[in-house]
């Protein structure tokens, strides 16, 4: 299952191992059955139940025997910045430190009840909602960056030049690059790639759309460029993710 609410991408993956990868999103990961082994920021950790990891931090999961819920939140969104505040300047934190054992067990029991009956609707964003309800002091972005982000998202299928974005918000290229990296946390060009990837995911779900079509609509130079970027961001090929997805849907892109 792959689902996206605005800046939130949700994947329910069964029996899949992902290679070392990193991406713009801040990620909350939880096993719904068996613990799994992971490498988080180059640190091997055995029998992981779940974790919260910052954007652009390398990680891999050997969850070939597990059902894993993966929630990826755009780091430049308000929800992403709130999640980042829970890391307390660490690169990752295990889920046991975020939630009580009782809260995790309650969530897992409800998930499996939803699998056995149609009487309840499973909310994959349960833990994200719990964290979002906590009051945190989040420093707002520079207003010009919000305009730049909106400009990038207007038509991602086209070639996007830094100079055009800079002119749009009346900044020099160097100042824009510095400000974007300082406040968003990744270089501007990496953010553009992330937006292209979100659009490609949306296109992949449309009937009759090939991976090459999706790559073209999102502005990737070719199918090979798209596949390389996808594997770097998700640790698997796009075809493998589709193969192991039970239900795929994206909202708000």
N, C-alpha and C positions, 0 to 999 in steps of 0.2 A: 504494500500500500504506500502510495506517495501522495502527499496532500500539501497544499500551500495556502496559508492564510496571510495575504499581504506579503510581509517580509519573512514568513515562517514556512519552512519546508519540512514536512514530516514523512519519514520513510519507515515502514515496517518491513524488515528484511528477515527472511528465514534461511538458515543454512547457507550463509555466505561469509567468506573471509575477505577482508579488504586490505589492500597493500598500504604502505606508508603514503600518506597524503596530507594536504593542508588546504585551507580555503578561507575566504573572507568571513564566513559565518562563525558565530559562537555556537557550540554544539552541546546539547544535553542528550546523553545516551543512557538507555536502561535496558537490561535484559529482562524479558518477560517470563523466562523459565530458568535455563541453566546459566551459571556464571561462565565467563569466557576470559581468555588471556588477551592482554592488550599491551601496546607500547605507546606510552604517552610522553611526549616531549623527550623521546629517546630513552625513556625509563621503562624496562619490561616489568609488568605487573601481572601476577597470576590471579585467577578466580575473581575477576572484576564483576560487580553487579551493575555498575554504571558510573558515569562521570560527567562533569561539566568541564569543557575545554575552551580556551580562548581562541580567537581567530588567528590564523596563520601559524598555528603550532602543529608540527608534524605528529601524526598518530596513525596507528594501525590496530585492527581487531581481528583475532582468529575466532570468529563466532560461527564456525561451520555447523555446530550442533545446537545453536541457540536461536531464539526468536528475539530480535533486538529492535527496540523503538529508538529512532534517531530523529531528534528535533534540531533543525538548523535554523538559526535566527540571524538575519542580516545584522552585522555588527554596527552598521551606521543607523539602524532604526532605534527608536526609543526603547523597545523591548530588548534589543541586543545590548544596548548600553547598560540597561538595568541588570541583565544577566552578568555582564562583565563586572559589575560592582560586587557581586557575590563571590567572585574569585579572590577578592582582597589582594590584588596585585600578583597572584600566583598564575602560573600558566594553565594549571588544571586543578580540579578538586574532585575527590571521589564522592559518589552520590550518598554514601553513608554519612558524610559530614554535612550534607545539605538537608537531608530529611531523616526523620526517625525511622527505625525498623518497622514500627507499627504503621506509619503512613505508607511506606513502600509495600508492605504486605497487603494492606487494605486496597491499594491501587491494583496490585497484581490479581488479587482474588476477584475484584470487580471485572477486570479485563477478561478473565477466563469464564466468568459467569456470562458475560456478553457473548463470548464465543459459543457457549452452549445453548443460549436462548436468544430470541429476537425481542424479548421484553425490555431490554435495556440498550441504550445507545452509548457506546464506548467513546470517551473523550480523550484522545491522545495527548491533548495539551493540558491535562490536569495539573501536572507539576509546574508547567510554565505559568499557569494561572496563579498557583500558590506563591511562586516567587514574585510575580508581577504585582501582587496585592501588598507586598511589603513596601513601606515608604523608604525611598532612598534619595539622597541628594545627588542629582545628575546634572552636571554642568551642560548648559545648552550649547549646540553648535553655533558657530558664526553663521549669521543669516545668509551670507553669500554662498556658503557651502550648501545650504538647503536648496538654493536656486540652482547651483551647479548640478546637484544630484537630480533635480527635476529635469534639467536640460538634458542630461545623459539619458534619462529614461524615456524621453519623448519619442525618439526613433532610433533604437539601438541597432537596427538593421543597417544603418548607414555608417560610413567611416566617421569616427569621432576624433577630432584633433584637439589636443590640449589647448592650442592657441585659440580655437573657436570658443571653448568653454571659458577661457580666461577673458576674452573680449566680452563675452556675454555678461560676466559679473564684474567687469572693469578692474581686473587684476593682471599683473604680469604673470607669465607662465611660471617663472621660478617661485613667485610668492604663492600662486595657486597650488603648485606641487607641494611646497613646504607646509602650507596650511592644511591641505587635505590629509597628508600623512600624519601630521601632528594631531589632528582632531579625530579623524576617522580610524586611524591606526594602520592603514595600508596605503601603498602608493596609488595614485589616481588610476594608472593603467590597469592595476590589478582589480580595482573596483569595477572598471568598465567590463573586464572579462567576466566578473561575477554576475553582472547584470545580463550580459549576453547568455551566460549559462542558464539563468533563470528563465529567460525567454525561450531558449532552446528546449528546456524541459517542458514548458507549456506546449510548444509546437509538437513535441514528440507524442503527446497524448491525443492529438487530433487524428481521427480515422483517415487512413490512407497516406499519412505523412511519413516519409522515410527519414532516417537519421540525417541523410544529406540535405533533404529539404529543411529540416529543423535547424541544421547548422547554418544554412544560407539565410534563413529568415532572421536568425539571431546575429548575423553579421560576421560569422567566422569566415576566414579566408577560404577554407575548404573542409571536407569531411575529416581529413587527417588531423588538421589543426583542432577541430572540435573534439575528436576522440582523445587526443593527447591531453587537452585541457581538462576534459571530463575525468579521465583517469587520475590526473594530478589532484583534482579537487575532491573526488569521491573514492579513489582507491580501487575502482572497478571500471570496466568498459560500459558505455551506455547500453549496449545490447544485453550485457549480463544483468544490469540493474532492472531492465524491463523484463527479463526472463524470470527473475525472482520476485517481481512485484505482483501481488495478488490483485490489487486495486489501485489504479493510478488516477489522481485528480489534482489539479492545481487551481488555486483561486488567487485573484488580486495581483496578477502580474501585468 
